[in-house]
Each structure stands twice: as C-alpha cells, then as structure tokens.
Amino acid sequence: MDFNNVRQENINSEGGDVVGRDKIDNRTIFNNHIRPANQYMQDLISKFKEDEKNNCRITDIIDNLNHYSVNIDDDEVFDLQYKLEAGGRSSEYKRAALLKERISKKIKLNEQSEAAQEIYAYVLSQICSDFHLYVKPHLSENTIPNINILIDEKVIKPAMETLGENVLRLLKDDINGMIYFLTGNCHIKWV
C-alpha cells in the first residue's frame, strides 16, 4: 500500500483528534517513532527551538554545565590516558580521546544557547549518576565486555531516551564521548 497517497474524508472521533502520525499537543509529542521525554526535557527542547527561532544568544556558561566541564579532583591531575589505563582500558584511549574531543566541540558549538547548555548539563548529570549507580559497583567484579554491556543498558540507552526529540542531534558515540568527557574531568572513575 502506498501511504503517501492515502486520502481520508469525513472522519469523526467523537470530540477527540484524528492523527495520521505525529501530534504535538501541549509540549508533549505523540509519535510512534519517538518516545516522549520527561516534561523538563520537553521544556528545554521547546526553549531551544524558541532560542533558535529568535536567535537568542548568551555569553555565560551556565553553572550546571560548567560543573561537568572542570576537573573536580583537588589531587594531582591525570590525563584521560592515565585514567583509562588505571581502569584496564588502555586499548580504548585513541577512540576515547577522539570522542571526548568531538563532544567538547559540540558543547562549544552550542555554548551561546542557554537551552542547549541545560540539555547538555542534564544529560551529563544523568550519565554521571547512572554510571555511579549501576556501573561503578561492578567494575572490580566483571570483565570489560560485561561492563560495556552494563554501560550500554544502564547509561547510554537511558541517556538517548532522555533526549526525546534530540534537537542537538546527538549520536550514541556522542554519549560515549560524554562518558570520556566526564572521565577526563574526574567525574567518572574506572577504579
């Protein structure tokens, strides 16, 4: 059946709406392909779209994003390579460094949008929290492949779902980059 040429006439839904595929109502998206995000994320998405439409720009990086962008350790500062080696993940360094740099550039690219900064901060916070709740307790007792599965199920997939409409067009590799970004700034430790 050719769905591009479907024609419907005189449809009545007894006071409700008739929707062929997507319906946007009161900041909630009903779509068979996109799972609705929580209300906070939907508000940020709407704000991002409004900022883009009005070309709103800001000059200060919000505190929430700044928190994840700086190193939180008062001890000696070690680079990403050292941190991954300490966690038995030295073979990941080249890819990790590339993904960390990629997400850093994306964050920088959107630094003039307060809504984009809030979205990044929200997702970074979720990644950090989910890593500490679901992955870190199992680091010493599991193999790297098992930890990778746990990271995918408990950190990456929930972060992708949180993005909802994904107005920043973040990919799964970008979420991996956020994990390494947080590792580089000592928010996530592999030991």
C-alpha positions in Angstrom: 0.0 0.0 0.0 1.3 3.5 -0.9 0.9 5.5 2.3 1.9 8.7 0.6 -1.4 8.8 -1.4 -3.8 7.9 1.3 -6.9 10.1 1.4 -9.3 10.3 4.3 -12.5 12.3 4.3 -15.4 12.9 6.8 -13.6 11.4 9.8 -15.1 11.9 13.2 -13.5 11.0 16.5 -16.3 12.0 18.9 -14.7 15.2 20.1 -11.1 13.9 20.1 -8.3 14.4 17.5 -7.7 12.3 14.4 -3.9 12.0 13.8 -2.2 10.2 10.9 1.2 10.0 12.5 2.6 12.8 14.7 0.6 15.1 17.1 2.2 17.8 19.1 0.0 18.9 21.9 0.8 21.0 25.0 4.6 20.3 24.6 4.1 16.6 24.5 5.0 14.6 21.4 2.9 11.6 20.5 4.8 9.7 17.8 5.2 6.0 17.1 8.9 6.6 16.5 9.9 8.9 19.3 9.3 8.1 22.9 8.1 11.2 24.8 10.8 12.7 27.0 10.1 13.9 30.5 8.5 17.3 30.9 11.7 19.0 31.9 13.5 17.8 28.8 10.4 18.8 26.7 10.5 22.3 28.2 14.2 22.5 27.3 13.6 21.3 23.8 10.9 23.9 23.3 13.2 26.6 24.7 16.0 25.5 22.4 13.7 25.8 19.4 12.5 29.2 20.5 16.0 30.4 21.1 17.0 29.2 17.6 14.0 30.9 16.1 14.7 34.2 17.9 18.5 33.8 17.5 18.9 34.3 21.3 22.5 34.1 22.5 24.0 34.2 25.9 27.6 34.9 27.0 27.9 33.0 30.2 28.2 29.2 30.5 25.6 28.1 33.0 26.8 26.7 36.3 25.4 23.2 35.8 27.4 22.7 32.6 30.5 24.4 34.0 30.4 21.9 36.9 30.9 19.0 34.5 33.4 20.9 32.3 36.0 21.3 35.0 38.2 18.8 36.9 36.7 18.1 40.3 39.8 16.4 41.9 41.9 18.5 44.2 44.6 15.8 44.0 47.1 15.5 41.2 45.5 15.9 37.8 45.9 12.9 35.5 45.1 12.9 31.8 42.4 10.7 30.1 45.0 8.1 29.0 46.3 7.6 32.6 42.7 7.2 33.9 41.8 4.6 31.3 45.0 2.7 31.9 44.2 2.6 35.6 40.9 1.1 34.8 42.3 -1.5 32.5 41.0 0.2 29.4 44.2 1.5 27.8 43.2 0.0 24.4 40.3 2.4 24.3 42.4 5.6 24.6 42.6 6.7 20.9 38.8 6.3 20.4 38.1 7.8 23.8 40.2 10.8 23.1 38.5 11.4 19.7 35.0 11.0 21.1 35.8 13.3 24.1 37.1 15.9 21.7 34.1 15.5 19.4 31.6 16.1 22.3 33.7 19.0 23.6 33.4 20.7 20.2 29.7 20.1 20.1 29.2 21.6 23.5 31.4 24.6 22.5 29.4 25.0 19.3 26.2 25.4 21.3 27.6 27.5 24.1 25.6 30.5 23.1 22.3 28.7 23.7 21.2 28.5 27.3 18.7 25.8 26.5 21.4 23.7 24.7 23.7 24.1 27.7 20.9 23.0 30.0 20.3 19.9 27.8 24.0 19.0 27.9 24.2 19.6 31.6 21.1 17.4 32.2 22.4 14.6 30.1 25.9 14.8 31.6 24.3 14.7 35.1 22.2 11.6 34.1 25.2 9.8 32.7 27.3 10.6 35.7 24.6 9.5 38.1 23.7 6.3 36.2 27.4 5.3 35.9 27.9 5.7 39.6 24.6 3.9 40.5 24.7 1.0 38.0 28.3 0.5 36.7 30.8 1.6 39.2 29.7 -1.0 41.9 30.5 -3.8 39.3 33.8 -2.6 37.9 36.0 -4.8 40.0 33.9 -8.0 39.7 33.2 -8.1 35.9 35.1 -8.3 32.6 35.3 -5.3 30.3 32.8 -6.8 27.8 30.3 -7.3 30.7 30.9 -3.8 31.9 30.4 -2.5 28.3 27.0 -4.2 28.2 26.1 -2.7 31.5 27.2 0.8 30.3 25.1 0.4 27.2 22.0 -0.8 29.0 22.2 1.4 32.1 23.9 4.6 30.9 23.9 5.1 27.1 20.3 3.9 26.2 18.7 5.9 29.1 20.6 9.0 28.0 19.5 8.6 24.4 15.9 8.1 25.6 16.1 11.2 27.7 17.0 13.3 24.7 13.5 12.8 23.3 13.2 14.7 20.1 17.1 15.1 20.1 17.2 18.6 18.8 21.0 18.7 19.4 21.3 15.6 17.1 23.5 13.7 19.5 24.5 10.2 18.4 25.3 7.2 20.5 29.0 7.9 20.0 28.4 11.4 21.4 27.0 9.8 24.6 30.2 7.6 24.7 32.1 10.9 24.3 30.3 12.3 27.3 31.4 9.3 29.4 35.0 10.1 28.4 34.5 13.8 28.9 33.3 13.1 32.4 36.3 10.7 32.9 38.7 13.3 31.8 37.3 15.7 34.4 37.3 13.1 37.2 33.5 12.9 37.5 33.8 9.2 36.4 36.5 6.9 37.6 37.1 3.4 36.3 38.7 2.1 39.5 
